[in-house]
């Protein structure tokens, strides 16, 4: 089971520093979890992740792995950790978000959701119970309950309906999970997901009802679905007070580098996002001075590293000019090096945040980072 | 200057083991040089190449780098070694092969060859002198003279014409090179290239005429242009006796794993080829037991490494099942890991060959490897 230990709390904001203990190591929080959608963080080896970046937990995607190569295959090979040669912690999402964003012909019933695979059009059914079974076969350390993630915007009426279903599914998933866990020694945790679209009253109600499950942690889902950023933060603010102080809180799918401290200031302990890796591949590199667009001509003979304050392998070894050349030439190595840098930037931000909280200087840190421009000037 | 030291010679074949001393380290021969076309071995970092694979020399491509990012830019940044953060030896080809294989609207005159860039259609001229200048700006340790590489098949008449031009160009290139070298302290070597299509008499004549240049090494070009393999080997056999025993011999653009010892048996010391990396990306993995096609269903739950006799990072860390999954999912990491393995296989073959030569067991080794099937059974 994942257990959470509070280490320090900010006196002015809701920021917390903690330790998340899992069977596969202890994770310092707040933590950013790199996304390994298809059992791989795109372009990075496990050595890059563990030794160079010191990643302690990464995320993998139940929907994708269920479809290919299949959870039975992975389970039969000893679970996801062995399959992808990753000995540290793994969190898997429930697949719900992908069903709602990637697949066609979804049909939602009280039982669950039927959908067509985006790979071959085959029909599948996810139920609150089956997604637990899939994740148990994968063997992830933290599993997520099936939820309905509505698009943005939706009516209050629809948002309530989806939220009610999310609660019902979470209850069904937990009942199933408790039965399965009783049968096994596996130390897997299950987190339910707070939904409620952009309505604070629904968010609050959802959180209050999920707390009864006495889960090892709670997620805030349904963000980053197209809403303006202030609204996402408002939803976290609405949810926070209803969640137990002694359990980790996880916002799914956020955010940009400048948003990370904002979520932490609102009491969030865990985050994941494809933005660092996707932005890297698209030529956007995050630095301590803001973002740079590597294809810009001004970098063509720039001997400096991407970020002079960064000690990642990319910054220690290569120049902006070389990275620009690789990007322009469409070389794989560009994606490898850029992803490595951007992930390091995210992990460094989280380390800086944690350090500031522990030292009691988070408000000062927050003020300083809010003054950094988005783009390097 | 690159100087060559013979260490051992096979008594039954023409195989030799040697040391190639360059300003950037000593290289054990026979050697396979990974291809870094655009100043990058696709998907591999310099740490992967130097620390994991112990690559001592790699090849970069004058045509590609001349067009993008440009030799002036690279020269201005301190040369190719600094640009790509590769402190060990680099060999650059002359660009001739790419002009003949990639660009449009080539026009060959005695002066040189005009061509259109495959990137933007701009017109350019390569002369025997200009390709030396470009390579001197790049700062490679071993440069290649401009040659005309005819397609296959061509008439004896055309092959003679192209061979004569290659000799004339090599003489012009060397005259220019000697003037430039006299002006600088740079320790760059220039190798001329033996042409003559698939005609032994022309190969022999070409080699005899180039030997007068007293170069630091000699290349056999114009192979792997579509001819049957026995013919390629025959051309090397025809050329060998005309080349000085105390200089390294380099066959350009060869070959498949099973061909490497065949070239060595015919007196070749250096090889380069895109096959290990290109095959890797296309799903063909070379092992000590033959080739495997990773997408095959039979590997879907195969827990074994690609090659149980290989100690590369890929084989030490991942299973065939995982690599197959990455390949099927179109993941970048597949290309990274597969390239790493295939290059290691090529380097291991060369180490085995050298070891066998030094121990006086090369004929036995050759017999054994000739019995290995191309595909794993």
HADDOCK unambig.tbl for C-alpha pairs under 7 A between the chains (distance, minus, plus):
assign (segid A and resid 42 and name CA) (segid B and resid 331 and name CA) 6.68 0.50 0.50
assign (segid A and resid 42 and name CA) (segid B and resid 332 and name CA) 6.10 0.50 0.50
assign (segid A and resid 42 and name CA) (segid B and resid 333 and name CA) 6.16 0.50 0.50
assign (segid A and resid 43 and name CA) (segid B and resid 332 and name CA) 5.07 0.50 0.50
assign (segid A and resid 43 and name CA) (segid B and resid 333 and name CA) 4.33 0.50 0.50
assign (segid A and resid 44 and name CA) (segid B and resid 333 and name CA) 6.31 0.50 0.50
assign (segid A and resid 69 and name CA) (segid B and resid 325 and name CA) 6.31 0.50 0.50
assign (segid A and resid 73 and name CA) (segid B and resid 301 and name CA) 6.83 0.50 0.50
assign (segid A and resid 77 and name CA) (segid B and resid 301 and name CA) 6.94 0.50 0.50
assign (segid A and resid 83 and name CA) (segid B and resid 322 and name CA) 6.21 0.50 0.50
assign (segid A and resid 84 and name CA) (segid B and resid 322 and name CA) 6.51 0.50 0.50
assign (segid A and resid 85 and name CA) (segid B and resid 317 and name CA) 6.54 0.50 0.50
assign (segid A and resid 85 and name CA) (segid B and resid 318 and name CA) 6.44 0.50 0.50
assign (segid A and resid 301 and name CA) (segid B and resid 73 and name CA) 6.85 0.50 0.50
assign (segid A and resid 301 and name CA) (segid B and resid 77 and name CA) 6.96 0.50 0.50
assign (segid A and resid 317 and name CA) (segid B and resid 85 and name CA) 6.56 0.50 0.50
assign (segid A and resid 318 and name CA) (segid B and resid 85 and name CA) 6.45 0.50 0.50
assign (segid A and resid 322 and name CA) (segid B and resid 83 and name CA) 6.22 0.50 0.50
assign (segid A and resid 322 and name CA) (segid B and resid 84 and name CA) 6.51 0.50 0.50
assign (segid A and resid 325 and name CA) (segid B and resid 69 and name CA) 6.33 0.50 0.50
assign (segid A and resid 331 and name CA) (segid B and resid 42 and name CA) 6.68 0.50 0.50
assign (segid A and resid 332 and name CA) (segid B and resid 42 and name CA) 6.09 0.50 0.50
assign (segid A and resid 332 and name CA) (segid B and resid 43 and name CA) 5.06 0.50 0.50
assign (segid A and resid 333 and name CA) (segid B and resid 42 and name CA) 6.16 0.50 0.50
assign (segid A and resid 333 and name CA) (segid B and resid 43 and name CA) 4.33 0.50 0.50
assign (segid A and resid 333 and name CA) (segid B and resid 44 and name CA) 6.32 0.50 0.50
